[in-house]
Amino acid sequence: MDHIVTVQDAVTAFGDFMEPTDAELDAIEREMPVILAGVELLDAQIITLDRTPTELDNRRIRRARRRALAARVALVNRAAGASLPGGAA
């Protein structure tokens, strides 16, 4: 007869170092506006998958694209401004 044993120790033995670091969490926080804008764009596109887009749908998608682009530009500008000496952007 084979005994069934738990593998809890083997599964959780590596749990501590698999958590995100503070630097990774900060990077996610900085990129959150870009992520949310991308989700908004994706939502607008999903709405039109099973039907012909109306003018309202087209406006919603264009607006979401502009927001996603603006969020990406803002993120790049913040990163570039932080890396320049003297705070010049």
PyMOL Python script that loads the backbone (N, CA, C, O; Angstrom):
from pymol import cmd

cmd.read_pdbstr("""\
ATOM      1  N   MET A   1       0.843  -1.176   0.000  1.00  0.00           N
ATOM      2  CA  MET A   1       0.000   0.000   0.000  1.00  0.00           C
ATOM      3  C   MET A   1       0.886   1.236   0.000  1.00  0.00           C
ATOM      4  O   MET A   1       1.794   1.367   0.821  1.00  0.00           O
ATOM      5  N   ASP A   2       0.610   2.137  -0.930  1.00  0.00           N
ATOM      6  CA  ASP A   2       1.345   3.396  -0.995  1.00  0.00           C
ATOM      7  C   ASP A   2       0.612   4.445  -0.170  1.00  0.00           C
ATOM      8  O   ASP A   2      -0.612   4.561  -0.230  1.00  0.00           O
ATOM      9  N   HIS A   3       1.366   5.190   0.585  1.00  0.00           N
ATOM     10  CA  HIS A   3       0.779   6.258   1.383  1.00  0.00           C
ATOM     11  C   HIS A   3       0.785   7.554   0.581  1.00  0.00           C
ATOM     12  O   HIS A   3       1.740   7.874  -0.127  1.00  0.00           O
ATOM     13  N   ILE A   4      -0.280   8.261   0.714  1.00  0.00           N
ATOM     14  CA  ILE A   4      -0.369   9.556   0.052  1.00  0.00           C
ATOM     15  C   ILE A   4       0.158  10.593   1.030  1.00  0.00           C
ATOM     16  O   ILE A   4      -0.327  10.703   2.156  1.00  0.00           O
ATOM     17  N   VAL A   5       1.143  11.343   0.594  1.00  0.00           N
ATOM     18  CA  VAL A   5       1.716  12.373   1.456  1.00  0.00           C
ATOM     19  C   VAL A   5       1.472  13.727   0.823  1.00  0.00           C
ATOM     20  O   VAL A   5       1.292  13.846  -0.389  1.00  0.00           O
ATOM     21  N   THR A   6       1.470  14.720   1.646  1.00  0.00           N
ATOM     22  CA  THR A   6       1.268  16.070   1.118  1.00  0.00           C
ATOM     23  C   THR A   6       2.585  16.618   0.595  1.00  0.00           C
ATOM     24  O   THR A   6       3.666  16.252   1.056  1.00  0.00           O
ATOM     25  N   VAL A   7       2.463  17.484  -0.358  1.00  0.00           N
ATOM     26  CA  VAL A   7       3.638  18.132  -0.915  1.00  0.00           C
ATOM     27  C   VAL A   7       3.637  19.612  -0.548  1.00  0.00           C
ATOM     28  O   VAL A   7       4.251  20.430  -1.233  1.00  0.00           O
ATOM     29  N   GLN A   8       2.955  19.943   0.517  1.00  0.00           N
ATOM     30  CA  GLN A   8       2.833  21.338   0.926  1.00  0.00           C
ATOM     31  C   GLN A   8       4.196  21.979   1.145  1.00  0.00           C
ATOM     32  O   GLN A   8       4.423  23.111   0.718  1.00  0.00           O
ATOM     33  N   ASP A   9       5.102  21.272   1.802  1.00  0.00           N
ATOM     34  CA  ASP A   9       6.418  21.848   2.044  1.00  0.00           C
ATOM     35  C   ASP A   9       7.165  22.097   0.734  1.00  0.00           C
ATOM     36  O   ASP A   9       7.832  23.120   0.579  1.00  0.00           O
ATOM     37  N   ALA A  10       7.052  21.182  -0.183  1.00  0.00           N
ATOM     38  CA  ALA A  10       7.743  21.346  -1.465  1.00  0.00           C
ATOM     39  C   ALA A  10       7.144  22.496  -2.268  1.00  0.00           C
ATOM     40  O   ALA A  10       7.869  23.207  -2.964  1.00  0.00           O
ATOM     41  N   VAL A  11       5.847  22.683  -2.181  1.00  0.00           N
ATOM     42  CA  VAL A  11       5.186  23.736  -2.950  1.00  0.00           C
ATOM     43  C   VAL A  11       5.471  25.103  -2.356  1.00  0.00           C
ATOM     44  O   VAL A  11       5.755  26.052  -3.087  1.00  0.00           O
ATOM     45  N   THR A  12       5.399  25.211  -1.045  1.00  0.00           N
ATOM     46  CA  THR A  12       5.551  26.523  -0.417  1.00  0.00           C
ATOM     47  C   THR A  12       6.989  26.828  -0.014  1.00  0.00           C
ATOM     48  O   THR A  12       7.265  27.923   0.474  1.00  0.00           O
ATOM     49  N   ALA A  13       7.896  25.901  -0.204  1.00  0.00           N
ATOM     50  CA  ALA A  13       9.278  26.144   0.194  1.00  0.00           C
ATOM     51  C   ALA A  13       9.908  27.262  -0.620  1.00  0.00           C
ATOM     52  O   ALA A  13      10.852  27.899  -0.153  1.00  0.00           O
ATOM     53  N   PHE A  14       9.414  27.514  -1.818  1.00  0.00           N
ATOM     54  CA  PHE A  14       9.998  28.525  -2.685  1.00  0.00           C
ATOM     55  C   PHE A  14       9.159  29.800  -2.725  1.00  0.00           C
ATOM     56  O   PHE A  14       9.434  30.686  -3.534  1.00  0.00           O
ATOM     57  N   GLY A  15       8.152  29.910  -1.878  1.00  0.00           N
ATOM     58  CA  GLY A  15       7.214  31.015  -1.945  1.00  0.00           C
ATOM     59  C   GLY A  15       7.784  32.374  -1.604  1.00  0.00           C
ATOM     60  O   GLY A  15       7.359  33.369  -2.191  1.00  0.00           O
ATOM     61  N   ASP A  16       8.733  32.462  -0.678  1.00  0.00           N
ATOM     62  CA  ASP A  16       9.197  33.762  -0.220  1.00  0.00           C
ATOM     63  C   ASP A  16       9.924  34.557  -1.305  1.00  0.00           C
ATOM     64  O   ASP A  16       9.680  35.754  -1.455  1.00  0.00           O
ATOM     65  N   PHE A  17      10.785  33.930  -2.041  1.00  0.00           N
ATOM     66  CA  PHE A  17      11.545  34.690  -3.033  1.00  0.00           C
ATOM     67  C   PHE A  17      10.796  34.829  -4.351  1.00  0.00           C
ATOM     68  O   PHE A  17      11.299  35.481  -5.267  1.00  0.00           O
ATOM     69  N   MET A  18       9.627  34.246  -4.476  1.00  0.00           N
ATOM     70  CA  MET A  18       8.857  34.360  -5.718  1.00  0.00           C
ATOM     71  C   MET A  18       7.932  35.577  -5.699  1.00  0.00           C
ATOM     72  O   MET A  18       7.292  35.887  -6.704  1.00  0.00           O
ATOM     73  N   GLU A  19       7.861  36.257  -4.576  1.00  0.00           N
ATOM     74  CA  GLU A  19       7.036  37.455  -4.481  1.00  0.00           C
ATOM     75  C   GLU A  19       7.721  38.600  -5.226  1.00  0.00           C
ATOM     76  O   GLU A  19       8.949  38.637  -5.309  1.00  0.00           O
ATOM     77  N   PRO A  20       6.931  39.540  -5.771  1.00  0.00           N
ATOM     78  CA  PRO A  20       7.555  40.673  -6.458  1.00  0.00           C
ATOM     79  C   PRO A  20       8.305  41.556  -5.469  1.00  0.00           C
ATOM     80  O   PRO A  20       7.904  41.702  -4.314  1.00  0.00           O
ATOM     81  N   THR A  21       9.378  42.130  -5.933  1.00  0.00           N
ATOM     82  CA  THR A  21      10.161  43.020  -5.090  1.00  0.00           C
ATOM     83  C   THR A  21       9.478  44.387  -5.024  1.00  0.00           C
ATOM     84  O   THR A  21       8.538  44.662  -5.770  1.00  0.00           O
ATOM     85  N   ASP A  22       9.962  45.230  -4.126  1.00  0.00           N
ATOM     86  CA  ASP A  22       9.414  46.577  -4.020  1.00  0.00           C
ATOM     87  C   ASP A  22       9.632  47.363  -5.309  1.00  0.00           C
ATOM     88  O   ASP A  22       8.768  48.138  -5.719  1.00  0.00           O
ATOM     89  N   ALA A  23      10.775  47.167  -5.944  1.00  0.00           N
ATOM     90  CA  ALA A  23      11.050  47.859  -7.203  1.00  0.00           C
ATOM     91  C   ALA A  23      10.076  47.419  -8.293  1.00  0.00           C
ATOM     92  O   ALA A  23       9.609  48.241  -9.082  1.00  0.00           O
ATOM     93  N   GLU A  24       9.773  46.138  -8.336  1.00  0.00           N
ATOM     94  CA  GLU A  24       8.812  45.646  -9.340  1.00  0.00           C
ATOM     95  C   GLU A  24       7.413  46.187  -9.069  1.00  0.00           C
ATOM     96  O   GLU A  24       6.697  46.550 -10.002  1.00  0.00           O
ATOM     97  N   LEU A  25       7.026  46.244  -7.813  1.00  0.00           N
ATOM     98  CA  LEU A  25       5.712  46.799  -7.470  1.00  0.00           C
ATOM     99  C   LEU A  25       5.643  48.287  -7.802  1.00  0.00           C
ATOM    100  O   LEU A  25       4.602  48.773  -8.246  1.00  0.00           O
ATOM    101  N   ASP A  26       6.739  49.012  -7.593  1.00  0.00           N
ATOM    102  CA  ASP A  26       6.783  50.432  -7.957  1.00  0.00           C
ATOM    103  C   ASP A  26       6.666  50.615  -9.475  1.00  0.00           C
ATOM    104  O   ASP A  26       5.996  51.534  -9.946  1.00  0.00           O
ATOM    105  N   ALA A  27       7.317  49.739 -10.228  1.00  0.00           N
ATOM    106  CA  ALA A  27       7.232  49.813 -11.692  1.00  0.00           C
ATOM    107  C   ALA A  27       5.802  49.554 -12.169  1.00  0.00           C
ATOM    108  O   ALA A  27       5.318  50.215 -13.088  1.00  0.00           O
ATOM    109  N   ILE A  28       5.142  48.606 -11.550  1.00  0.00           N
ATOM    110  CA  ILE A  28       3.745  48.329 -11.903  1.00  0.00           C
ATOM    111  C   ILE A  28       2.875  49.533 -11.581  1.00  0.00           C
ATOM    112  O   ILE A  28       1.998  49.898 -12.364  1.00  0.00           O
ATOM    113  N   GLU A  29       3.114  50.145 -10.440  1.00  0.00           N
ATOM    114  CA  GLU A  29       2.342  51.325 -10.040  1.00  0.00           C
ATOM    115  C   GLU A  29       2.556  52.480 -11.025  1.00  0.00           C
ATOM    116  O   GLU A  29       1.607  53.188 -11.361  1.00  0.00           O
ATOM    117  N   ARG A  30       3.792  52.673 -11.488  1.00  0.00           N
ATOM    118  CA  ARG A  30       4.066  53.731 -12.470  1.00  0.00           C
ATOM    119  C   ARG A  30       3.370  53.443 -13.797  1.00  0.00           C
ATOM    120  O   ARG A  30       2.924  54.368 -14.475  1.00  0.00           O
ATOM    121  N   GLU A  31       3.275  52.177 -14.170  1.00  0.00           N
ATOM    122  CA  GLU A  31       2.685  51.804 -15.453  1.00  0.00           C
ATOM    123  C   GLU A  31       1.177  51.595 -15.383  1.00  0.00           C
ATOM    124  O   GLU A  31       0.556  51.305 -16.406  1.00  0.00           O
ATOM    125  N   MET A  32       0.571  51.733 -14.209  1.00  0.00           N
ATOM    126  CA  MET A  32      -0.854  51.469 -14.054  1.00  0.00           C
ATOM    127  C   MET A  32      -1.732  52.335 -14.964  1.00  0.00           C
ATOM    128  O   MET A  32      -2.697  51.802 -15.513  1.00  0.00           O
ATOM    129  N   PRO A  33      -1.466  53.636 -15.163  1.00  0.00           N
ATOM    130  CA  PRO A  33      -2.306  54.394 -16.105  1.00  0.00           C
ATOM    131  C   PRO A  33      -2.275  53.822 -17.520  1.00  0.00           C
ATOM    132  O   PRO A  33      -3.296  53.821 -18.207  1.00  0.00           O
ATOM    133  N   VAL A  34      -1.118  53.338 -17.961  1.00  0.00           N
ATOM    134  CA  VAL A  34      -1.008  52.733 -19.293  1.00  0.00           C
ATOM    135  C   VAL A  34      -1.806  51.434 -19.340  1.00  0.00           C
ATOM    136  O   VAL A  34      -2.486  51.154 -20.327  1.00  0.00           O
ATOM    137  N   ILE A  35      -1.721  50.654 -18.286  1.00  0.00           N
ATOM    138  CA  ILE A  35      -2.448  49.388 -18.226  1.00  0.00           C
ATOM    139  C   ILE A  35      -3.947  49.633 -18.264  1.00  0.00           C
ATOM    140  O   ILE A  35      -4.665  48.972 -19.013  1.00  0.00           O
ATOM    141  N   LEU A  36      -4.426  50.582 -17.458  1.00  0.00           N
ATOM    142  CA  LEU A  36      -5.864  50.873 -17.419  1.00  0.00           C
ATOM    143  C   LEU A  36      -6.362  51.439 -18.739  1.00  0.00           C
ATOM    144  O   LEU A  36      -7.469  51.117 -19.170  1.00  0.00           O
ATOM    145  N   ALA A  37      -5.561  52.276 -19.386  1.00  0.00           N
ATOM    146  CA  ALA A  37      -5.953  52.817 -20.689  1.00  0.00           C
ATOM    147  C   ALA A  37      -6.012  51.701 -21.731  1.00  0.00           C
ATOM    148  O   ALA A  37      -6.881  51.708 -22.602  1.00  0.00           O
ATOM    149  N   GLY A  38      -5.098  50.753 -21.642  1.00  0.00           N
ATOM    150  CA  GLY A  38      -5.126  49.609 -22.560  1.00  0.00           C
ATOM    151  C   GLY A  38      -6.351  48.738 -22.351  1.00  0.00           C
ATOM    152  O   GLY A  38      -6.934  48.234 -23.311  1.00  0.00           O
ATOM    153  N   VAL A  39      -6.737  48.563 -21.100  1.00  0.00           N
ATOM    154  CA  VAL A  39      -7.943  47.783 -20.795  1.00  0.00           C
ATOM    155  C   VAL A  39      -9.181  48.498 -21.332  1.00  0.00           C
ATOM    156  O   VAL A  39     -10.087  47.864 -21.872  1.00  0.00           O
ATOM    157  N   GLU A  40      -9.213  49.815 -21.181  1.00  0.00           N
ATOM    158  CA  GLU A  40     -10.342  50.588 -21.701  1.00  0.00           C
ATOM    159  C   GLU A  40     -10.441  50.463 -23.227  1.00  0.00           C
ATOM    160  O   GLU A  40     -11.537  50.322 -23.770  1.00  0.00           O
ATOM    161  N   LEU A  41      -9.309  50.513 -23.907  1.00  0.00           N
ATOM    162  CA  LEU A  41      -9.291  50.350 -25.364  1.00  0.00           C
ATOM    163  C   LEU A  41      -9.759  48.954 -25.745  1.00  0.00           C
ATOM    164  O   LEU A  41     -10.549  48.794 -26.676  1.00  0.00           O
ATOM    165  N   LEU A  42      -9.283  47.962 -25.042  1.00  0.00           N
ATOM    166  CA  LEU A  42      -9.689  46.593 -25.321  1.00  0.00           C
ATOM    167  C   LEU A  42     -11.185  46.404 -25.100  1.00  0.00           C
ATOM    168  O   LEU A  42     -11.843  45.727 -25.891  1.00  0.00           O
ATOM    169  N   ASP A  43     -11.725  46.986 -24.047  1.00  0.00           N
ATOM    170  CA  ASP A  43     -13.165  46.911 -23.797  1.00  0.00           C
ATOM    171  C   ASP A  43     -13.957  47.535 -24.940  1.00  0.00           C
ATOM    172  O   ASP A  43     -14.968  46.986 -25.376  1.00  0.00           O
ATOM    173  N   ALA A  44     -13.492  48.685 -25.420  1.00  0.00           N
ATOM    174  CA  ALA A  44     -14.186  49.352 -26.523  1.00  0.00           C
ATOM    175  C   ALA A  44     -14.139  48.507 -27.789  1.00  0.00           C
ATOM    176  O   ALA A  44     -15.105  48.480 -28.552  1.00  0.00           O
ATOM    177  N   GLN A  45     -13.031  47.820 -28.017  1.00  0.00           N
ATOM    178  CA  GLN A  45     -12.923  46.975 -29.199  1.00  0.00           C
ATOM    179  C   GLN A  45     -13.752  45.703 -29.062  1.00  0.00           C
ATOM    180  O   GLN A  45     -14.334  45.239 -30.042  1.00  0.00           O
ATOM    181  N   ILE A  46     -13.813  45.142 -27.878  1.00  0.00           N
ATOM    182  CA  ILE A  46     -14.588  43.920 -27.660  1.00  0.00           C
ATOM    183  C   ILE A  46     -16.070  44.163 -27.914  1.00  0.00           C
ATOM    184  O   ILE A  46     -16.764  43.288 -28.433  1.00  0.00           O
ATOM    185  N   ILE A  47     -16.555  45.344 -27.552  1.00  0.00           N
ATOM    186  CA  ILE A  47     -17.973  45.661 -27.746  1.00  0.00           C
ATOM    187  C   ILE A  47     -18.365  45.511 -29.208  1.00  0.00           C
ATOM    188  O   ILE A  47     -19.498  45.131 -29.506  1.00  0.00           O
ATOM    189  N   THR A  48     -17.454  45.803 -30.115  1.00  0.00           N
ATOM    190  CA  THR A  48     -17.794  45.803 -31.538  1.00  0.00           C
ATOM    191  C   THR A  48     -17.511  44.479 -32.243  1.00  0.00           C
ATOM    192  O   THR A  48     -17.662  44.392 -33.462  1.00  0.00           O
ATOM    193  N   LEU A  49     -17.111  43.469 -31.519  1.00  0.00           N
ATOM    194  CA  LEU A  49     -16.764  42.200 -32.167  1.00  0.00           C
ATOM    195  C   LEU A  49     -17.946  41.514 -32.844  1.00  0.00           C
ATOM    196  O   LEU A  49     -17.789  40.938 -33.920  1.00  0.00           O
ATOM    197  N   ASP A  50     -19.108  41.567 -32.238  1.00  0.00           N
ATOM    198  CA  ASP A  50     -20.234  40.794 -32.763  1.00  0.00           C
ATOM    199  C   ASP A  50     -21.274  41.651 -33.478  1.00  0.00           C
ATOM    200  O   ASP A  50     -22.393  41.202 -33.727  1.00  0.00           O
ATOM    201  N   ARG A  51     -20.905  42.874 -33.804  1.00  0.00           N
ATOM    202  CA  ARG A  51     -21.845  43.738 -34.531  1.00  0.00           C
ATOM    203  C   ARG A  51     -21.078  44.752 -35.347  1.00  0.00           C
ATOM    204  O   ARG A  51     -19.873  44.932 -35.175  1.00  0.00           O
ATOM    205  N   THR A  52     -21.787  45.403 -36.225  1.00  0.00           N
ATOM    206  CA  THR A  52     -21.190  46.484 -36.994  1.00  0.00           C
ATOM    207  C   THR A  52     -21.052  47.696 -36.083  1.00  0.00           C
ATOM    208  O   THR A  52     -22.027  48.106 -35.453  1.00  0.00           O
ATOM    209  N   PRO A  53     -19.864  48.273 -36.005  1.00  0.00           N
ATOM    210  CA  PRO A  53     -19.678  49.418 -35.107  1.00  0.00           C
ATOM    211  C   PRO A  53     -20.538  50.606 -35.523  1.00  0.00           C
ATOM    212  O   PRO A  53     -20.629  50.954 -36.700  1.00  0.00           O
ATOM    213  N   THR A  54     -21.159  51.209 -34.532  1.00  0.00           N
ATOM    214  CA  THR A  54     -21.927  52.427 -34.768  1.00  0.00           C
ATOM    215  C   THR A  54     -20.982  53.620 -34.663  1.00  0.00           C
ATOM    216  O   THR A  54     -19.806  53.470 -34.331  1.00  0.00           O
ATOM    217  N   GLU A  55     -21.511  54.796 -34.948  1.00  0.00           N
ATOM    218  CA  GLU A  55     -20.699  56.008 -34.817  1.00  0.00           C
ATOM    219  C   GLU A  55     -20.261  56.199 -33.365  1.00  0.00           C
ATOM    220  O   GLU A  55     -19.139  56.638 -33.108  1.00  0.00           O
ATOM    221  N   LEU A  56     -21.122  55.879 -32.434  1.00  0.00           N
ATOM    222  CA  LEU A  56     -20.761  55.976 -31.017  1.00  0.00           C
ATOM    223  C   LEU A  56     -19.624  55.011 -30.675  1.00  0.00           C
ATOM    224  O   LEU A  56     -18.705  55.366 -29.936  1.00  0.00           O
ATOM    225  N   ASP A  57     -19.688  53.797 -31.212  1.00  0.00           N
ATOM    226  CA  ASP A  57     -18.615  52.826 -30.988  1.00  0.00           C
ATOM    227  C   ASP A  57     -17.291  53.337 -31.557  1.00  0.00           C
ATOM    228  O   ASP A  57     -16.242  53.220 -30.923  1.00  0.00           O
ATOM    229  N   ASN A  58     -17.358  53.901 -32.754  1.00  0.00           N
ATOM    230  CA  ASN A  58     -16.134  54.443 -33.375  1.00  0.00           C
ATOM    231  C   ASN A  58     -15.535  55.570 -32.545  1.00  0.00           C
ATOM    232  O   ASN A  58     -14.318  55.648 -32.375  1.00  0.00           O
ATOM    233  N   ARG A  59     -16.401  56.445 -32.028  1.00  0.00           N
ATOM    234  CA  ARG A  59     -15.902  57.530 -31.179  1.00  0.00           C
ATOM    235  C   ARG A  59     -15.291  56.980 -29.896  1.00  0.00           C
ATOM    236  O   ARG A  59     -14.255  57.462 -29.439  1.00  0.00           O
ATOM    237  N   ARG A  60     -15.930  55.981 -29.324  1.00  0.00           N
ATOM    238  CA  ARG A  60     -15.429  55.370 -28.090  1.00  0.00           C
ATOM    239  C   ARG A  60     -14.043  54.750 -28.320  1.00  0.00           C
ATOM    240  O   ARG A  60     -13.151  54.884 -27.482  1.00  0.00           O
ATOM    241  N   ILE A  61     -13.872  54.077 -29.450  1.00  0.00           N
ATOM    242  CA  ILE A  61     -12.579  53.463 -29.762  1.00  0.00           C
ATOM    243  C   ILE A  61     -11.518  54.537 -30.009  1.00  0.00           C
ATOM    244  O   ILE A  61     -10.396  54.422 -29.516  1.00  0.00           O
ATOM    245  N   ARG A  62     -11.866  55.585 -30.772  1.00  0.00           N
ATOM    246  CA  ARG A  62     -10.898  56.662 -31.014  1.00  0.00           C
ATOM    247  C   ARG A  62     -10.484  57.343 -29.711  1.00  0.00           C
ATOM    248  O   ARG A  62      -9.307  57.634 -29.501  1.00  0.00           O
ATOM    249  N   ARG A  63     -11.461  57.595 -28.841  1.00  0.00           N
ATOM    250  CA  ARG A  63     -11.171  58.230 -27.559  1.00  0.00           C
ATOM    251  C   ARG A  63     -10.274  57.338 -26.700  1.00  0.00           C
ATOM    252  O   ARG A  63      -9.344  57.820 -26.053  1.00  0.00           O
ATOM    253  N   ALA A  64     -10.560  56.037 -26.698  1.00  0.00           N
ATOM    254  CA  ALA A  64      -9.742  55.095 -25.926  1.00  0.00           C
ATOM    255  C   ALA A  64      -8.333  55.003 -26.495  1.00  0.00           C
ATOM    256  O   ALA A  64      -7.372  54.895 -25.734  1.00  0.00           O
ATOM    257  N   ARG A  65      -8.190  55.043 -27.821  1.00  0.00           N
ATOM    258  CA  ARG A  65      -6.852  55.035 -28.432  1.00  0.00           C
ATOM    259  C   ARG A  65      -6.059  56.276 -28.041  1.00  0.00           C
ATOM    260  O   ARG A  65      -4.871  56.190 -27.730  1.00  0.00           O
ATOM    261  N   ARG A  66      -6.724  57.435 -28.057  1.00  0.00           N
ATOM    262  CA  ARG A  66      -6.047  58.675 -27.671  1.00  0.00           C
ATOM    263  C   ARG A  66      -5.606  58.621 -26.214  1.00  0.00           C
ATOM    264  O   ARG A  66      -4.504  59.058 -25.881  1.00  0.00           O
ATOM    265  N   ARG A  67      -6.458  58.089 -25.345  1.00  0.00           N
ATOM    266  CA  ARG A  67      -6.087  57.983 -23.924  1.00  0.00           C
ATOM    267  C   ARG A  67      -4.928  57.023 -23.726  1.00  0.00           C
ATOM    268  O   ARG A  67      -4.027  57.290 -22.931  1.00  0.00           O
ATOM    269  N   ALA A  68      -4.944  55.911 -24.442  1.00  0.00           N
ATOM    270  CA  ALA A  68      -3.849  54.946 -24.320  1.00  0.00           C
ATOM    271  C   ALA A  68      -2.542  55.560 -24.812  1.00  0.00           C
ATOM    272  O   ALA A  68      -1.498  55.384 -24.183  1.00  0.00           O
ATOM    273  N   LEU A  69      -2.593  56.272 -25.921  1.00  0.00           N
ATOM    274  CA  LEU A  69      -1.394  56.920 -26.441  1.00  0.00           C
ATOM    275  C   LEU A  69      -0.896  58.002 -25.486  1.00  0.00           C
ATOM    276  O   LEU A  69       0.304  58.108 -25.235  1.00  0.00           O
ATOM    277  N   ALA A  70      -1.813  58.798 -24.956  1.00  0.00           N
ATOM    278  CA  ALA A  70      -1.425  59.856 -24.020  1.00  0.00           C
ATOM    279  C   ALA A  70      -0.797  59.265 -22.756  1.00  0.00           C
ATOM    280  O   ALA A  70       0.165  59.821 -22.224  1.00  0.00           O
ATOM    281  N   ALA A  71      -1.333  58.149 -22.277  1.00  0.00           N
ATOM    282  CA  ALA A  71      -0.763  57.504 -21.088  1.00  0.00           C
ATOM    283  C   ALA A  71       0.643  56.989 -21.370  1.00  0.00           C
ATOM    284  O   ALA A  71       1.530  57.099 -20.523  1.00  0.00           O
ATOM    285  N   ARG A  72       0.846  56.427 -22.559  1.00  0.00           N
ATOM    286  CA  ARG A  72       2.188  55.942 -22.924  1.00  0.00           C
ATOM    287  C   ARG A  72       3.180  57.099 -23.056  1.00  0.00           C
ATOM    288  O   ARG A  72       4.320  57.004 -22.600  1.00  0.00           O
ATOM    289  N   VAL A  73       2.741  58.179 -23.678  1.00  0.00           N
ATOM    290  CA  VAL A  73       3.613  59.346 -23.837  1.00  0.00           C
ATOM    291  C   VAL A  73       3.973  59.914 -22.466  1.00  0.00           C
ATOM    292  O   VAL A  73       5.130  60.259 -22.223  1.00  0.00           O
ATOM    293  N   ALA A  74       3.000  60.012 -21.577  1.00  0.00           N
ATOM    294  CA  ALA A  74       3.269  60.531 -20.233  1.00  0.00           C
ATOM    295  C   ALA A  74       4.268  59.648 -19.492  1.00  0.00           C
ATOM    296  O   ALA A  74       5.145  60.156 -18.793  1.00  0.00           O
ATOM    297  N   LEU A  75       4.141  58.333 -19.640  1.00  0.00           N
ATOM    298  CA  LEU A  75       5.067  57.422 -18.982  1.00  0.00           C
ATOM    299  C   LEU A  75       6.481  57.585 -19.533  1.00  0.00           C
ATOM    300  O   LEU A  75       7.445  57.614 -18.768  1.00  0.00           O
ATOM    301  N   VAL A  76       6.610  57.691 -20.847  1.00  0.00           N
ATOM    302  CA  VAL A  76       7.924  57.864 -21.461  1.00  0.00           C
ATOM    303  C   VAL A  76       8.531  59.205 -21.053  1.00  0.00           C
ATOM    304  O   VAL A  76       9.724  59.288 -20.761  1.00  0.00           O
ATOM    305  N   ASN A  77       7.713  60.244 -21.033  1.00  0.00           N
ATOM    306  CA  ASN A  77       8.228  61.559 -20.644  1.00  0.00           C
ATOM    307  C   ASN A  77       8.682  61.573 -19.191  1.00  0.00           C
ATOM    308  O   ASN A  77       9.700  62.186 -18.867  1.00  0.00           O
ATOM    309  N   ARG A  78       7.936  60.902 -18.308  1.00  0.00           N
ATOM    310  CA  ARG A  78       8.360  60.827 -16.905  1.00  0.00           C
ATOM    311  C   ARG A  78       9.671  60.072 -16.782  1.00  0.00           C
ATOM    312  O   ARG A  78      10.555  60.475 -16.026  1.00  0.00           O
ATOM    313  N   ALA A  79       9.799  58.982 -17.519  1.00  0.00           N
ATOM    314  CA  ALA A  79      11.032  58.186 -17.457  1.00  0.00           C
ATOM    315  C   ALA A  79      12.212  58.971 -18.022  1.00  0.00           C
ATOM    316  O   ALA A  79      13.314  58.910 -17.477  1.00  0.00           O
ATOM    317  N   ALA A  80      11.993  59.701 -19.100  1.00  0.00           N
ATOM    318  CA  ALA A  80      13.065  60.495 -19.698  1.00  0.00           C
ATOM    319  C   ALA A  80      13.431  61.661 -18.794  1.00  0.00           C
ATOM    320  O   ALA A  80      14.609  61.986 -18.652  1.00  0.00           O
ATOM    321  N   GLY A  81      12.450  62.287 -18.188  1.00  0.00           N
ATOM    322  CA  GLY A  81      12.703  63.417 -17.296  1.00  0.00           C
ATOM    323  C   GLY A  81      13.442  62.986 -16.043  1.00  0.00           C
ATOM    324  O   GLY A  81      14.258  63.738 -15.511  1.00  0.00           O
ATOM    325  N   ALA A  82      13.161  61.779 -15.568  1.00  0.00           N
ATOM    326  CA  ALA A  82      13.827  61.288 -14.358  1.00  0.00           C
ATOM    327  C   ALA A  82      15.266  60.914 -14.629  1.00  0.00           C
ATOM    328  O   ALA A  82      16.088  60.923 -13.713  1.00  0.00           O
ATOM    329  N   SER A  83      15.593  60.581 -15.886  1.00  0.00           N
ATOM    330  CA  SER A  83      16.952  60.136 -16.182  1.00  0.00           C
ATOM    331  C   SER A  83      17.874  61.270 -16.598  1.00  0.00           C
ATOM    332  O   SER A  83      19.087  61.074 -16.673  1.00  0.00           O
ATOM    333  N   LEU A  84      17.333  62.446 -16.870  1.00  0.00           N
ATOM    334  CA  LEU A  84      18.165  63.572 -17.274  1.00  0.00           C
ATOM    335  C   LEU A  84      18.766  64.260 -16.042  1.00  0.00           C
ATOM    336  O   LEU A  84      18.072  64.444 -15.042  1.00  0.00           O
ATOM    337  N   PRO A  85      20.021  64.634 -16.103  1.00  0.00           N
ATOM    338  CA  PRO A  85      20.615  65.332 -14.967  1.00  0.00           C
ATOM    339  C   PRO A  85      20.052  66.748 -14.829  1.00  0.00           C
ATOM    340  O   PRO A  85      19.766  67.418 -15.822  1.00  0.00           O
ATOM    341  N   GLY A  86      19.905  67.173 -13.617  1.00  0.00           N
ATOM    342  CA  GLY A  86      19.429  68.528 -13.370  1.00  0.00           C
ATOM    343  C   GLY A  86      17.931  68.688 -13.488  1.00  0.00           C
ATOM    344  O   GLY A  86      17.418  69.797 -13.338  1.00  0.00           O
ATOM    345  N   GLY A  87      17.210  67.600 -13.754  1.00  0.00           N
ATOM    346  CA  GLY A  87      15.761  67.645 -13.822  1.00  0.00           C
ATOM    347  C   GLY A  87      15.222  68.260 -15.095  1.00  0.00           C
ATOM    348  O   GLY A  87      14.020  68.511 -15.182  1.00  0.00           O
ATOM    349  N   ALA A  88      16.059  68.513 -16.086  1.00  0.00           N
ATOM    350  CA  ALA A  88      15.580  69.083 -17.346  1.00  0.00           C
ATOM    351  C   ALA A  88      14.862  67.997 -18.144  1.00  0.00           C
ATOM    352  O   ALA A  88      15.335  66.863 -18.219  1.00  0.00           O
ATOM    353  N   ALA A  89      13.731  68.342 -18.733  1.00  0.00           N
ATOM    354  CA  ALA A  89      12.986  67.348 -19.504  1.00  0.00           C
ATOM    355  C   ALA A  89      12.877  67.750 -20.941  1.00  0.00           C
ATOM    356  O   ALA A  89      12.280  67.029 -21.740  1.00  0.00           O
TER     357      ALA A  89
END
""", "prot")
cmd.dss("prot")
cmd.show_as("cartoon", "prot")
cmd.util.cbc("prot")
cmd.orient("prot")
